[in-house]
Amino acid sequence: MGNKPNSTKDKLRKISTATIATCLFKRGLKKQFIQDIKPLKLGRPTMVGEAYTLRYIPAREDLNTIEVFKDPKHLQRVAVEGCPEGAILVIDSRKDARAASAGSILVTRLMVRGVSGIVTDGGFRDSAEIAELDFPSYHNRPSAPTNLTLHQAIAINEPIGCGDVAVYPGDILVGDDDGVMVIPAGIADEVADECLKMTLFEEFVMEKVKNGQSIIGLYPLVDKKIAVEFEAWRANKT
């Protein structure tokens, strides 16, 4: 899995998921926001990292007894130990939170190993404990039952679906209080640069709106006079 340069990640940490969504929409990508998930705790720094994926399929009773957790090659455990430093473990739980994707012990292990976050379209057990960790974690809702009652880990670091979004290994995830966006790896550098410019413009707009400016002609920027004003404002900022 290729790693994006720190400069790109640093840029993305300054950008909201809302701005990224607009940027990707301009490029024709409309379905990059992972649906029906939320952070366990608000107010954390923006999460950024490459996707390292784990896929679940429906569990079957003859294959998913509690004894399988004793297998050192159980893929859930292998994924926790194999997720690279700086990456984000992204779990395809089939949008089903009736059983947990992981619990506090496994999430703590990811944190200690230097992973940048965890995202599932299912749920976590021990959710209150996970929320108190210094670790970005996103799920659908709390769920007490072990994943073996519903899910079988079947594949690591292959393309998955998470919250109706196709996630490929190495894609860049950005998560904030609004949720998680998935940026295709091949355009992440360009998106980061474009979004920084968009963020600067949004700062200009907010300043004008707070001072009583109408949004007509300003947002979106179609008034040429305001456009000239923005360029002068930006020159003083950079």
GUFINU-800126 format. One record per residue (C-alpha): residue number from 1; residue in one letter; z, y, x. Coordinates in steps of 0.1 Angstrom, whole numbers, padded with zeros to 4 digits, m for minus. Layout:
// GUFINU-800126
ATOM     i   aa       z       y       x
ATOM   NUM    a       Z       Y       X
...
// end
This chain:
// GUFINU-800126
ATOM     i   aa       z       y       x
ATOM     1    m    0000    0000    0000
ATOM     2    g   m0011    0033    0015
ATOM     3    n    0014    0061    0017
ATOM     4    k    0006    0097    0008
ATOM     5    p    0015    0123    0034
ATOM     6    n    0048    0140    0030
ATOM     7    s    0030    0173    0026
ATOM     8    t    0015    0161   m0007
ATOM     9    k    0048    0147   m0019
ATOM    10    d    0066    0179   m0010
ATOM    11    k    0040    0199   m0031
ATOM    12    l    0044    0176   m0061
ATOM    13    r    0082    0180   m0060
ATOM    14    k    0076    0217   m0068
ATOM    15    i    0054    0209   m0098
ATOM    16    s    0063    0200   m0134
ATOM    17    t    0049    0170   m0152
ATOM    18    a    0036    0195   m0179
ATOM    19    t    0015    0212   m0153
ATOM    20    i    0002    0179   m0139
ATOM    21    a   m0007    0168   m0174
ATOM    22    t   m0029    0199   m0179
ATOM    23    c   m0045    0195   m0145
ATOM    24    l   m0054    0159   m0152
ATOM    25    f   m0066    0168   m0187
ATOM    26    k   m0091    0192   m0171
ATOM    27    r   m0104    0163   m0151
ATOM    28    g   m0108    0141   m0182
ATOM    29    l   m0076    0121   m0177
ATOM    30    k   m0058    0123   m0210
ATOM    31    k   m0035    0092   m0209
ATOM    32    q   m0014    0095   m0178
ATOM    33    f    0019    0103   m0193
ATOM    34    i    0041    0072   m0197
ATOM    35    q    0050    0070   m0234
ATOM    36    d    0085    0065   m0249
ATOM    37    i    0106    0067   m0218
ATOM    38    k    0132    0092   m0207
ATOM    39    p    0155    0098   m0177
ATOM    40    l    0189    0083   m0179
ATOM    41    k    0203    0116   m0167
ATOM    42    l    0188    0151   m0169
ATOM    43    g    0188    0177   m0142
ATOM    44    r    0179    0156   m0113
ATOM    45    p    0154    0167   m0086
ATOM    46    t    0118    0158   m0093
ATOM    47    m    0110    0121   m0085
ATOM    48    v    0079    0115   m0065
ATOM    49    g    0066    0083   m0049
ATOM    50    e    0039    0056   m0047
ATOM    51    a    0039    0029   m0074
ATOM    52    y    0051   m0006   m0065
ATOM    53    t    0047   m0027   m0096
ATOM    54    l    0065   m0056   m0113
ATOM    55    r    0050   m0073   m0144
ATOM    56    y    0068   m0093   m0171
ATOM    57    i    0053   m0116   m0197
ATOM    58    p    0071   m0132   m0226
ATOM    59    a    0098   m0156   m0215
ATOM    60    r    0096   m0192   m0225
ATOM    61    e    0128   m0212   m0231
ATOM    62    d    0119   m0242   m0208
ATOM    63    l    0110   m0219   m0179
ATOM    64    n    0136   m0191   m0182
ATOM    65    t    0171   m0206   m0182
ATOM    66    i    0200   m0188   m0165
ATOM    67    e    0195   m0212   m0136
ATOM    68    v    0163   m0195   m0124
ATOM    69    f    0183   m0166   m0110
ATOM    70    k    0195   m0189   m0083
ATOM    71    d    0159   m0192   m0069
ATOM    72    p    0157   m0168   m0039
ATOM    73    k    0120   m0165   m0047
ATOM    74    h    0126   m0152   m0083
ATOM    75    l    0101   m0123   m0085
ATOM    76    q    0125   m0098   m0099
ATOM    77    r    0147   m0102   m0069
ATOM    78    v    0117   m0103   m0045
ATOM    79    a    0104   m0070   m0060
ATOM    80    v    0138   m0053   m0055
ATOM    81    e    0139   m0064   m0018
ATOM    82    g    0102   m0057   m0012
ATOM    83    c    0098   m0023   m0028
ATOM    84    p    0090    0000    0002
ATOM    85    e    0112    0029    0012
ATOM    86    g    0099    0060   m0006
ATOM    87    a    0081    0041   m0033
ATOM    88    i    0090    0038   m0070
ATOM    89    l    0095    0004   m0087
ATOM    90    v    0074    0005   m0119
ATOM    91    i    0081   m0023   m0144
ATOM    92    d    0058   m0035   m0172
ATOM    93    s    0083   m0047   m0198
ATOM    94    r    0056   m0048   m0225
ATOM    95    k    0073   m0017   m0242
ATOM    96    d    0100   m0041   m0253
ATOM    97    a    0136   m0030   m0247
ATOM    98    r    0153   m0058   m0266
ATOM    99    a    0162   m0073   m0232
ATOM   100    a    0170   m0055   m0200
ATOM   101    s    0144   m0049   m0172
ATOM   102    a    0172   m0046   m0146
ATOM   103    g    0209   m0037   m0143
ATOM   104    s    0231   m0016   m0121
ATOM   105    i    0234   m0040   m0092
ATOM   106    l    0196   m0043   m0087
ATOM   107    v    0191   m0005   m0092
ATOM   108    t    0219    0002   m0067
ATOM   109    r    0202   m0021   m0042
ATOM   110    l    0170   m0001   m0046
ATOM   111    m    0189    0031   m0041
ATOM   112    v    0205    0018   m0009
ATOM   113    r    0172    0006    0004
ATOM   114    g    0157    0041    0002
ATOM   115    v    0134    0036   m0028
ATOM   116    s    0126    0068   m0046
ATOM   117    g    0132    0057   m0082
ATOM   118    i    0127    0031   m0109
ATOM   119    v    0106    0033   m0142
ATOM   120    t    0104    0008   m0170
ATOM   121    d    0089    0009   m0205
ATOM   122    g    0118   m0015   m0215
ATOM   123    g    0155   m0009   m0211
ATOM   124    f    0183   m0011   m0186
ATOM   125    r    0217   m0028   m0190
ATOM   126    d    0247   m0010   m0175
ATOM   127    s    0228    0021   m0184
ATOM   128    a    0259    0044   m0181
ATOM   129    e    0265    0031   m0145
ATOM   130    i    0229    0036   m0136
ATOM   131    a    0230    0072   m0150
ATOM   132    e    0258    0081   m0126
ATOM   133    l    0239    0069   m0095
ATOM   134    d    0221    0094   m0073
ATOM   135    f    0188    0078   m0082
ATOM   136    p    0160    0087   m0106
ATOM   137    s    0158    0061   m0134
ATOM   138    y    0136    0061   m0165
ATOM   139    h    0137    0037   m0194
ATOM   140    n    0132    0034   m0232
ATOM   141    r    0168    0028   m0242
ATOM   142    p    0199    0008   m0232
ATOM   143    s    0197   m0030   m0235
ATOM   144    a    0225   m0055   m0228
ATOM   145    p    0208   m0089   m0228
ATOM   146    t    0195   m0103   m0195
ATOM   147    n    0157   m0101   m0191
ATOM   148    l    0155   m0139   m0191
ATOM   149    t    0161   m0139   m0229
ATOM   150    l    0128   m0121   m0234
ATOM   151    h    0109   m0115   m0201
ATOM   152    q    0095   m0136   m0173
ATOM   153    a    0087   m0118   m0140
ATOM   154    i    0052   m0130   m0132
ATOM   155    a    0035   m0106   m0107
ATOM   156    i    0043   m0081   m0080
ATOM   157    n    0022   m0051   m0069
ATOM   158    e   m0007   m0058   m0092
ATOM   159    p   m0022   m0034   m0118
ATOM   160    i    0001   m0031   m0148
ATOM   161    g    0005   m0013   m0181
ATOM   162    c    0036    0008   m0184
ATOM   163    g    0041    0028   m0216
ATOM   164    d    0004    0026   m0224
ATOM   165    v   m0006    0039   m0190
ATOM   166    a   m0026    0018   m0164
ATOM   167    v   m0006    0019   m0132
ATOM   168    y   m0022    0007   m0100
ATOM   169    p   m0002    0000   m0068
ATOM   170    g   m0002    0032   m0047
ATOM   171    d   m0007    0056   m0076
ATOM   172    i    0016    0086   m0074
ATOM   173    l    0043    0089   m0100
ATOM   174    v    0060    0123   m0107
ATOM   175    g    0091    0123   m0129
ATOM   176    d    0112    0152   m0143
ATOM   177    d    0133    0158   m0174
ATOM   178    d    0102    0156   m0196
ATOM   179    g    0091    0122   m0184
ATOM   180    v    0068    0106   m0159
ATOM   181    m    0031    0113   m0150
ATOM   182    v    0009    0089   m0132
ATOM   183    i   m0017    0104   m0107
ATOM   184    p   m0045    0082   m0095
ATOM   185    a   m0040    0078   m0057
ATOM   186    g   m0075    0090   m0048
ATOM   187    i   m0070    0125   m0063
ATOM   188    a   m0033    0131   m0056
ATOM   189    d   m0039    0155   m0027
ATOM   190    e   m0064    0176   m0048
ATOM   191    v   m0041    0176   m0078
ATOM   192    a   m0011    0187   m0057
ATOM   193    d   m0031    0217   m0044
ATOM   194    e   m0045    0226   m0078
ATOM   195    c   m0011    0223   m0095
ATOM   196    l    0005    0246   m0070
ATOM   197    k   m0020    0273   m0079
ATOM   198    m   m0014    0266   m0116
ATOM   199    t    0024    0269   m0111
ATOM   200    l    0020    0302   m0094
ATOM   201    f   m0001    0315   m0123
ATOM   202    e    0025    0302   m0148
ATOM   203    e    0051    0322   m0128
ATOM   204    f    0030    0353   m0132
ATOM   205    v    0025    0346   m0169
ATOM   206    m    0062    0341   m0175
ATOM   207    e    0071    0373   m0157
ATOM   208    k    0046    0392   m0179
ATOM   209    v    0058    0376   m0211
ATOM   210    k    0094    0384   m0203
ATOM   211    n    0084    0420   m0199
ATOM   212    g    0068    0421   m0234
ATOM   213    q    0032    0412   m0226
ATOM   214    s    0011    0396   m0253
ATOM   215    i   m0003    0362   m0245
ATOM   216    i   m0037    0372   m0259
ATOM   217    g   m0061    0374   m0229
ATOM   218    l   m0032    0363   m0206
ATOM   219    y   m0027    0327   m0215
ATOM   220    p   m0053    0314   m0211
ATOM   221    l   m0065    0340   m0187
ATOM   222    v   m0097    0355   m0201
ATOM   223    d   m0090    0392   m0197
ATOM   224    k   m0108    0403   m0165
ATOM   225    k   m0084    0432   m0161
ATOM   226    i   m0054    0409   m0161
ATOM   227    a   m0072    0385   m0138
ATOM   228    v   m0075    0413   m0112
ATOM   229    e   m0039    0421   m0117
ATOM   230    f   m0030    0385   m0111
ATOM   231    e   m0049    0384   m0078
ATOM   232    a   m0031    0414   m0066
ATOM   233    w    0003    0399   m0077
ATOM   234    r   m0006    0366   m0059
ATOM   235    a   m0015    0384   m0027
ATOM   236    n    0019    0399   m0026
ATOM   237    k    0035    0365   m0031
ATOM   238    t    0016    0347   m0003
// end
